[in-house]
Amino acid sequence: MDETTTSASPPNTLTSVRFFAGETLVEGLTRVIDAQFGIALAVTASPHDEQPASVHETRKAIKRLRAMLRLVRDSISHDVYHTDNAALKLIAAELGAVRDSWVMAEILDRLLPHDDTTAAAVAELVDRLQERYQAESAAVLENHAHMASIMEQLKNAWDRASRWTVVAGEQSVPLPHEFATVAPGLQRVYKRGRRGMRIVADSPTDTLLHVWRKRAKYLRHQVEALNVLDPEPLGEMEDRLASLTDLLGDDHDLAVLLSRFSDDHRLVAGLPLEGVVHAIRENRRQLQSDSIALGQNIFEEHSSFFLSYIESVWRDGPTF
């Protein structure tokens, strides 16, 4: 089955984690792992003016890798899961400042109204944030020893990733191509996403919203990987999860921006922020309302129903 025709919104074939028809689980995982590590390691080869986007792609590739690791979590070594998950999380965090300072300027320009009360302040803030990006990115990207260390960590993680396709307690026994191999990891991620939705609906704090976004994103990538089993319904679910994580991502970025206003006095010195802060809070209220409504639709069913559906299409649908 051609991977570019399995969803209403075809994925970028370079970044997709979809398994292919005719592959075993191990073959699909191995191909996806290699592709995502390749994307992550490309950051240092990017032209200077493209490095912000490249850092963003590196962090997204790491999220996809962590989603795949969670998919087989219960079938591989406990130590392998925790060691490699922690390593990838740390690498992404080391690049976080570059990504955040770049995104702050972009989201201000994209989401806030440029009316008479905010236009001048927004324009000045965008300029100041871009200056911050130049300084913060230089501290990371132009520190060659630091970047060499990050790349070495990524290469080491890639070298270890062959352990993600081996049965726990064995050295060379590949994961069996069976639903039971992925069922516990898939159910855990769905269950945590559903629980996160219910918690956020009652208490939409910045921390809880951010945690829910991460859980929804892991499920999004796992559903994408298994798309070949039932392309149209799973493609629709993937699209809805993508919309949810985009909404939650915008909300998170606005929350980080507000915290910068409080923590970085030089960033906001002399600017009339009342209208900007009001616009940000209004945007966040709408983003959170839309996120919760969409999440309640996505996570309407109990995890056992979701798992039963995936098991049925694994058994009866096209093999991969």
C-alpha positions in Angstrom: 0.0 0.0 0.0 1.4 3.4 -1.0 1.9 5.4 2.2 1.0 8.7 0.5 -2.6 7.5 -0.1 -3.6 6.2 3.3 -5.1 9.4 4.8 -7.2 12.4 3.9 -4.1 14.5 4.7 -1.1 12.6 3.2 2.0 12.9 5.4 5.4 14.2 4.4 7.0 11.0 3.4 10.4 12.1 4.8 9.0 12.6 8.3 6.2 10.1 8.4 6.4 7.2 10.9 3.9 5.1 9.0 4.6 1.4 8.6 4.3 -0.1 5.1 2.2 -2.9 3.8 4.4 -6.1 3.6 6.7 -5.1 6.4 7.1 -6.9 9.7 6.8 -4.8 12.8 10.6 -5.0 13.3 11.3 -3.9 9.7 8.9 -1.0 10.0 10.3 0.1 13.3 13.9 -0.1 12.1 13.1 2.0 9.0 11.3 4.6 10.9 13.9 4.8 13.6 16.7 5.3 11.1 14.7 8.0 9.2 14.0 10.0 12.4 17.5 9.8 13.7 18.7 11.0 10.2 16.4 14.0 10.5 17.5 14.8 14.0 21.2 14.7 13.0 20.7 17.0 10.0 20.6 20.1 12.2 24.3 20.8 11.9 24.2 20.6 8.1 21.6 23.3 7.7 22.5 26.8 6.4 22.6 29.4 9.2 19.3 31.1 8.3 17.5 27.7 8.3 18.8 26.5 11.6 15.8 27.6 13.7 13.5 25.4 11.5 16.1 22.6 11.6 16.2 22.7 15.4 12.4 22.5 15.4 12.6 19.5 13.1 15.2 17.8 15.3 12.9 18.1 18.3 9.9 16.8 16.4 11.9 13.8 15.2 12.9 13.1 18.8 9.2 13.2 19.8 8.4 10.7 17.0 11.2 8.4 18.3 9.9 8.6 21.8 6.4 7.7 20.6 7.8 4.6 18.8 9.8 3.7 21.9 6.5 3.9 23.9 4.8 1.7 21.4 7.0 -1.3 22.2 7.8 -0.3 25.8 6.3 -3.4 27.4 8.0 -5.8 25.0 11.6 -4.6 25.3 14.0 -4.3 28.2 12.9 -2.0 31.0 16.4 -0.6 31.3 16.5 0.1 27.5 13.3 2.0 27.6 14.1 4.2 30.5 17.8 4.8 29.5 17.0 5.8 25.9 13.8 7.7 26.7 15.7 9.8 29.2 18.6 10.4 26.8 16.3 11.6 24.0 14.4 13.8 26.4 17.7 15.4 27.6 18.9 16.0 24.0 15.6 17.8 23.1 15.8 19.9 26.2 19.3 21.1 25.3 17.9 22.5 22.1 14.8 23.9 23.7 16.0 27.5 24.2 16.7 27.8 20.5 13.3 26.6 19.5 11.4 28.7 22.1 13.0 32.0 21.3 12.3 31.4 17.6 8.7 30.4 18.1 7.9 33.3 20.4 8.3 35.9 17.7 6.4 33.8 15.1 3.4 33.2 17.4 3.1 36.8 18.4 2.9 37.8 14.7 0.5 35.0 13.8 -2.0 34.9 16.7 -2.3 38.4 18.1 -4.6 41.1 16.4 -2.6 43.9 14.9 -5.1 46.6 15.8 -4.4 50.2 17.0 -4.0 49.2 20.6 -1.5 46.4 20.1 0.2 46.9 16.7 3.2 49.0 17.8 3.8 46.9 21.0 3.6 43.6 19.0 6.0 44.9 16.3 8.5 46.0 18.9 8.2 42.7 20.8 8.8 40.7 17.6 12.0 42.7 17.0 13.2 42.2 20.5 12.4 38.5 20.5 14.3 38.1 17.2 17.3 39.7 18.9 16.9 37.3 21.8 16.8 34.4 19.4 20.1 35.6 17.7 21.8 35.7 21.1 20.3 32.5 22.5 20.8 30.5 19.4 24.3 31.6 19.0 25.0 30.4 22.5 24.0 26.9 21.5 24.4 26.6 17.7 27.7 28.4 17.5 29.2 26.6 20.5 30.8 23.9 18.4 31.9 21.8 21.4 28.4 21.8 22.8 26.8 21.0 19.4 29.4 18.2 18.9 28.4 16.8 22.3 24.7 16.9 21.3 25.4 15.2 18.0 27.5 12.5 19.7 24.6 11.8 22.2 22.2 11.4 19.2 24.6 9.1 17.4 25.0 7.0 20.5 21.3 6.8 21.0 21.0 5.7 17.4 23.6 3.0 17.9 21.6 1.7 20.9 18.2 1.8 19.1 18.6 -1.7 17.7 17.6 -2.8 21.2 14.2 -1.3 20.6 13.4 -4.2 18.3 14.6 -7.1 20.5 12.6 -9.1 23.0 13.3 -8.2 26.7 15.9 -10.5 28.2 17.2 -11.6 24.8 20.2 -10.4 22.8 19.0 -11.2 19.3 15.4 -12.4 19.3 13.4 -9.9 17.2 10.0 -8.6 18.5 7.3 -10.9 17.2 4.9 -9.5 14.6 1.9 -9.7 16.9 -0.7 -7.3 18.3 0.4 -8.3 21.8 3.8 -6.7 21.2 2.3 -3.2 20.9 -1.0 -3.5 22.7 0.2 -2.5 26.3 2.1 0.5 25.0 -0.7 1.6 22.8 -3.3 1.3 25.5 -1.1 3.1 28.1 -0.6 6.1 25.8 -4.4 6.3 24.9 -5.4 5.9 28.5 -3.1 8.6 29.6 -4.3 10.9 26.9 -7.9 10.3 27.9 -7.1 10.8 31.6 -5.2 14.0 30.7 -8.2 15.3 28.8 -10.5 14.8 31.8 -8.1 16.4 34.2 -7.6 19.4 32.0 -11.3 19.9 31.6 -11.5 20.3 35.4 -8.2 22.2 35.9 -6.6 23.7 32.8 -3.3 24.7 34.4 -0.3 25.4 32.2 1.5 22.3 33.5 -1.4 20.0 33.0 -2.1 21.3 29.5 1.5 20.8 28.5 1.5 17.2 29.8 -1.8 16.5 28.0 -0.3 17.8 24.7 2.7 15.5 25.0 0.5 12.5 25.6 -1.8 13.4 22.7 1.3 13.8 20.5 2.6 10.3 21.3 -0.8 8.9 20.5 -0.9 10.8 17.2 2.4 9.3 16.1 1.4 5.8 17.1 -1.9 6.1 15.2 0.1 7.3 12.3 2.4 4.3 12.5 -0.5 1.9 12.4 -2.4 3.7 9.7 -1.9 0.9 7.2 -4.2 -1.3 9.3 -7.3 0.8 8.5 -6.3 3.9 6.6 -9.4 6.0 6.4 -10.6 5.9 10.1 -7.1 6.0 11.5 -6.1 8.8 9.1 -9.1 10.8 10.4 -8.1 10.1 14.0 -4.5 11.2 13.2 -5.7 14.4 11.6 -7.9 15.2 14.7 -5.0 14.5 17.0 -2.8 16.7 14.9 -5.3 19.5 15.2 -5.5 18.9 19.0 -1.8 19.1 19.5 -1.5 22.2 17.3 -4.1 23.9 19.5 -2.4 22.9 22.6 1.0 23.8 21.2 -0.2 27.4 20.4 -1.6 27.6 24.0 1.7 26.4 25.4 3.8 28.9 23.4 1.5 31.7 24.5 2.0 30.6 28.1 5.7 30.6 27.7 5.5 34.0 26.2 3.6 35.4 29.2 6.2 33.9 31.5 8.9 35.7 29.6 7.1 39.0 30.1 7.4 38.4 33.9 10.9 37.0 33.9 12.7 39.2 31.3 12.2 42.8 32.2 14.5 44.1 29.4 12.2 42.4 26.9 9.2 44.4 27.9 10.8 47.6 29.2 8.9 50.7 28.1 6.2 48.8 26.2 2.4 49.2 26.8 1.6 45.6 27.5 -1.9 45.7 28.8 -3.6 45.2 25.4 -1.1 42.5 24.4 -1.5 40.6 27.6 -5.3 40.8 27.3 -5.2 39.6 23.7 -2.9 36.6 24.7 -5.3 35.6 27.5 -8.3 35.8 25.2 -6.5 33.7 22.7 -5.6 31.2 25.4 -9.2 30.9 26.6 -10.4 30.1 23.1 -7.5 27.7 22.4 -8.2 25.8 25.6 -11.9 25.7 25.0 -11.4 24.3 21.5 -8.8 21.8 22.7 -11.1 20.4 25.4 -14.0 20.1 23.0 -11.9 18.3 20.4 -10.2 16.1 23.0 -13.6 15.0 24.4 -14.5 13.9 20.9 -11.3 12.1 20.3 -11.1 10.4 23.7 -14.9 9.7 24.0 -14.4 5.9 24.1 -12.7 4.0 26.9 -9.2 2.7 26.2 -10.5 -0.9 26.0 -12.8 -0.1 23.1 -10.0 1.7 21.3 -7.7 -1.3 21.8 -10.3 -3.8 20.7 -10.8 -1.8 17.5 -7.0 -1.8 16.7 -6.8 -5.5 17.5 -9.7 -6.3 15.1 -8.1 -4.4 12.2 -4.7 -5.9 13.0 -6.4 -9.3 12.7 -8.7 -8.7 9.8 -7.3 -5.8 7.9 -4.3 -5.7 5.5 -1.1 -6.9 7.0 2.0 -4.8 7.1 
